[in-house]
């Protein structure tokens, strides 16, 4: 029997402040150079307001911070631990974190998305045993500009971070998250929070929706989805969120080849798009057709989040609000805008 110092498990309705607004962070797999991903993350964390504890047994100091040989050697509990180590090492790292943290981001890849289901299942089991919430694996993590929290493994020159604003970005894919943030930065649209959740072995889109529904700094939520683990929970939380503030969803994996690609990306089955689409329509949850439409709608709603656009229903097109004025210098442009 394992002799862990177990923290009390958190239920599905847990407040995820330890993930989005931690006061202290441990980085397991920190590196001394930005040539390594652990070094990029550590440099980003140097801007963080709270305490940072780099973990690497090869160094006593990293980027001016005292380094620790293992997670067990960190002198106090931390709100958030970030793991950037090979997949095979992650279960043991989690065991070292028993009683040390509330939330964990596993940025590493090499799990179910490449067929390593056994390792991923061990991570799931260990996370439950030690009572932590897990974001990932195979994920980008969290960006919260108002908290100066940036767990991304991409340097600024590769990904320009948007300014602080009122749009929350939720993405299953790290690459799409990067594209969305780049497009928002270019369009001068600010971000309240951004999260890439990857394989979603624990914290998924529904948990994040629940948190963002009560997040006062967020007025608009955009979400890129490839697959769902729990469809009922997704609909329940999406309904709650869309009742509080605009939620725009971009769904990938619409065709057979896209569904296969989605599974190879995160190890989660995408399901039939037609079912997903009809359920969104049934519950009045907004879906956009492509990336450009998502960015355009996001920018509009970021400035005017209370405006309800025209909505497609089974009876046709209904007006959600009559407070939109369109001015053009050509009739065709007006027709397209309407």
C-alpha positions in Angstrom: 0.0 0.0 0.0 1.3 3.4 -0.9 2.1 5.7 2.0 1.3 9.1 0.5 0.7 12.3 2.4 -2.6 12.8 0.6 -4.3 16.1 0.4 -8.1 16.2 0.4 -9.5 15.5 -3.1 -11.4 18.3 -4.8 -14.8 17.8 -6.4 -15.9 18.8 -9.9 -17.1 22.2 -8.7 -13.8 23.1 -7.3 -12.7 26.7 -7.7 -9.6 26.6 -9.9 -7.9 29.7 -8.5 -4.8 27.5 -7.7 -4.5 26.9 -11.5 -5.4 30.3 -12.8 -4.2 32.6 -10.0 -1.6 30.7 -8.0 0.5 32.4 -5.3 3.4 29.9 -5.7 4.7 27.6 -8.5 7.1 24.7 -8.7 8.6 23.9 -12.2 9.8 20.3 -12.4 12.2 20.1 -15.3 13.4 23.7 -15.2 16.5 24.3 -17.4 19.3 26.9 -17.5 18.9 27.9 -21.2 16.0 28.8 -23.5 17.3 26.2 -25.9 15.3 23.8 -23.7 11.5 24.1 -23.1 12.0 24.0 -19.4 14.2 27.1 -19.7 11.6 29.0 -21.8 8.9 28.3 -19.2 11.3 29.3 -16.3 12.1 32.6 -18.1 8.4 33.3 -18.5 7.8 32.6 -14.9 10.4 35.2 -13.8 7.7 37.8 -14.4 5.3 36.0 -12.1 4.2 37.9 -9.0 4.6 35.0 -6.5 7.2 32.5 -5.5 8.9 30.2 -8.1 10.7 27.0 -7.2 12.8 25.5 -10.1 13.5 21.7 -9.7 16.5 20.2 -11.4 19.0 18.0 -9.6 21.9 19.2 -11.8 21.8 22.8 -10.6 21.8 24.7 -7.3 20.6 27.9 -9.0 18.7 28.6 -12.2 18.2 32.1 -13.7 18.9 33.6 -10.3 16.5 31.4 -8.4 17.5 28.7 -5.9 17.0 25.2 -7.5 15.9 22.0 -5.8 16.9 18.4 -6.5 13.4 17.1 -6.4 9.8 18.2 -5.6 10.2 16.7 -2.2 12.9 19.2 -1.3 10.8 22.3 -1.9 10.5 23.8 1.6 6.7 24.6 1.5 3.5 23.6 -0.4 2.8 25.4 -3.7 -0.5 26.2 -5.4 0.6 25.0 -8.8 3.2 22.6 -10.1 4.3 22.4 -13.7 5.9 19.2 -15.0 8.2 19.3 -18.1 9.7 15.9 -18.0 9.5 12.8 -20.3 6.2 11.0 -20.0 7.7 7.9 -18.4 8.9 10.0 -15.4 5.7 11.8 -14.8 4.0 9.3 -12.5 6.9 9.3 -10.1 7.1 13.1 -10.2 3.4 13.2 -9.2 4.2 10.9 -6.3 6.9 13.3 -5.2 4.3 16.1 -5.2 1.9 14.3 -2.8 0.9 16.8 -0.2 2.9 19.5 -1.9 0.4 21.1 -4.4 -3.2 21.6 -5.3 -3.0 21.7 -9.1 -0.6 20.3 -11.7 0.0 21.3 -15.3 1.6 18.4 -17.3 3.1 20.2 -20.3 5.0 17.1 -21.5 3.7 15.0 -24.5 4.1 11.3 -25.1 0.9 9.9 -23.7 -2.3 8.6 -25.3 -1.8 10.9 -28.3 0.9 8.5 -29.4 -0.6 5.3 -28.1 1.0 5.4 -24.6 -2.3 4.7 -22.8 -0.7 2.7 -20.0 1.4 5.7 -18.9 -1.5 8.1 -19.2 -3.8 5.8 -17.1 -1.1 5.6 -14.4 -1.0 9.4 -14.3 -4.7 9.5 -13.9 -4.6 6.9 -11.1 -1.8 8.7 -9.3 -3.4 12.1 -9.6 -6.6 10.8 -7.9 -4.5 9.0 -5.2 -2.7 12.2 -4.2 -5.8 14.4 -4.6 -4.6 17.0 -7.1 -6.3 18.5 -10.2 -4.4 18.0 -13.5 -4.4 20.1 -16.6 -3.0 18.2 -19.6 -0.9 16.3 -20.4 0.3 17.4 -23.8 -0.8 21.0 -23.3 0.3 24.6 -23.3 -1.0 25.5 -19.9 -2.1 28.9 -18.7 -1.7 32.6 -19.6 -3.2 35.1 -17.2 -1.8 38.6 -18.0 -3.4 40.3 -15.0 -1.6 37.8 -12.7 1.6 37.9 -14.8 1.3 34.1 -15.1 2.7 32.5 -18.3 3.4 28.8 -18.4 3.8 28.6 -22.2 6.9 26.9 -23.6 7.0 29.3 -26.6 9.2 32.4 -26.2 7.9 35.9 -26.9 9.5 36.1 -30.3 7.6 33.1 -31.5 4.3 34.0 -29.8 3.3 37.6 -29.1 1.1 37.7 -26.1 -2.1 39.8 -26.3 -2.6 42.6 -23.9 -4.8 42.3 -20.8 -8.5 42.4 -21.8 -11.9 40.7 -21.4 -11.7 37.6 -23.7 -10.9 34.1 -22.4 -9.5 31.7 -24.9 -10.0 27.9 -24.3 -8.3 25.5 -26.7 -7.7 21.8 -26.8 -4.8 22.4 -29.2 -1.7 24.3 -28.3 -1.0 25.2 -31.9 -4.5 26.6 -32.4 -4.2 28.4 -29.1 -1.1 30.1 -30.4 -2.8 31.1 -33.6 -5.8 32.5 -31.8 -3.6 34.5 -29.4 -1.5 35.8 -32.3 -4.7 36.8 -34.2 -6.1 38.5 -31.2 -2.8 40.4 -30.6 -2.8 41.5 -34.2 -6.4 42.7 -33.9 -5.6 44.6 -30.7 -8.1 42.5 -28.7 -7.1 41.8 -25.1 -7.2 38.6 -23.2 -8.3 37.9 -19.6 -7.1 34.3 -19.6 -5.9 31.6 -22.0 -5.8 27.9 -21.4 -4.6 25.0 -23.5 -5.8 21.8 -21.9 -4.5 19.1 -24.3 -5.5 15.4 -23.5 -7.8 16.5 -20.7 -7.4 13.5 -18.4 -8.9 15.5 -15.5 -9.6 19.2 -16.1 -11.5 19.6 -19.3 -13.4 22.3 -21.2 -16.5 21.9 -19.0 -14.5 22.5 -15.8 -13.0 25.6 -17.4 -16.4 26.9 -18.6 -17.7 26.6 -15.0 -14.8 28.6 -13.7 -15.1 31.3 -16.4 -18.8 31.7 -15.9 -18.0 33.3 -12.5 -14.8 35.1 -13.6 -15.4 38.8 -13.3 -12.5 39.7 -15.6 -14.0 37.7 -18.5 -16.8 39.0 -20.7 -16.4 36.8 -23.7 -15.3 33.1 -24.0 -14.0 31.5 -27.2 -13.4 27.7 -27.4 -11.7 25.4 -29.9 -12.7 21.8 -29.5 -11.6 18.7 -31.2 -13.3 16.0 -29.1 -15.4 15.6 -25.9 -14.9 13.2 -23.0 -18.2 13.9 -21.3 -20.9 15.3 -23.6 -23.5 15.7 -20.9 -21.2 17.7 -18.6 -20.1 19.8 -21.6 -23.6 20.8 -22.5 -24.5 21.5 -18.9 -21.6 23.8 -18.3 -21.7 25.4 -21.8 -25.4 26.3 -21.2 -24.5 27.9 -17.8 -21.6 29.8 -19.3 -23.5 31.0 -22.4 -26.3 32.2 -20.1 -23.8 34.5 -18.3 -21.7 35.8 -21.2 -21.1 35.1 -24.9 -19.6 31.7 -25.7 -18.3 31.0 -29.2 -17.3 27.5 -30.2 -15.1 26.4 -33.1 -15.3 22.6 -33.6 -12.8 20.7 -35.6 -13.0 17.0 -36.6 -16.1 17.5 -38.7 -15.4 14.8 -41.3 -14.1 11.3 -41.1 -10.5 12.2 -41.7 -10.7 15.1 -39.3 -12.1 12.8 -36.6 -9.2 10.5 -37.1 -6.7 13.4 -37.0 -8.3 14.6 -33.7 -7.8 11.2 -32.1 -4.2 11.1 -33.1 -3.7 14.6 -31.7 -5.1 14.2 -28.2 -6.1 10.6 -27.9 -9.8 11.4 -27.5 -12.5 10.3 -30.0 -14.2 13.2 -31.8 -17.6 11.6 -32.4 -20.0 12.6 -35.2 -20.0 16.3 -35.9 -23.7 16.3 -37.0 -24.7 15.2 -33.5 -22.5 17.8 -31.9 -23.9 20.6 -34.2 -27.5 19.7 -33.7 -27.1 19.6 -29.9 -25.5 23.1 -29.9 -28.4 24.4 -31.9 -30.9 22.7 -29.7 -29.5 24.4 -26.6 -28.8 27.7 -28.3 -25.1 27.6 -27.9 -23.2 29.6 -30.6 -21.0 27.9 -33.1 -18.8 29.6 -35.7 -17.9 28.1 -39.0 -14.2 28.8 -39.3 -11.2 30.5 -37.8 -11.7 33.9 -39.4 -15.3 34.1 -38.3 -14.3 33.3 -34.8 -11.7 36.1 -34.7 -14.1 38.6 -36.2 -17.0 37.7 -33.8 -14.6 37.8 -30.9 -13.3 41.3 -31.6 -16.9 42.6 -32.0 -18.1 41.0 -28.8 -15.0 42.1 -26.9 -16.1 45.7 -27.4 -19.8 45.1 -27.2 -20.3 41.8 -25.2 -24.0 42.6 -24.5 -25.0 42.7 -28.2 -26.8 39.5 -29.3 -26.2 38.8 -33.1 -28.7 37.2 -35.5 -29.3 33.6 -34.4 -30.1 30.7 -36.7 -33.0 28.6 -35.5 -35.2 25.9 -37.0 -37.7 28.6 -37.8 -35.1 30.6 -39.7 -33.1 33.6 -38.7 -34.2 35.5 -35.6 -33.0 38.7 -34.3 -31.3 38.6 -30.9 -31.0 42.3 -30.7 -32.1 45.4 -32.7 -29.2 47.6 -31.5 -26.9 47.0 -34.4 -26.5 49.7 -37.1 -24.7 48.9 -40.4 -23.3 51.7 -42.5 -21.7 51.0 -45.9 -20.9 52.7 -49.2 -22.3 49.8 -51.2 -25.5 47.8 -51.2 -23.7 44.4 -51.5 -21.6 45.1 -48.5 -24.7 45.9 -46.5 -26.4 42.6 -47.5 -23.3 40.6 -46.5 -23.0 42.3 -43.2 -26.8 41.8 -42.5 
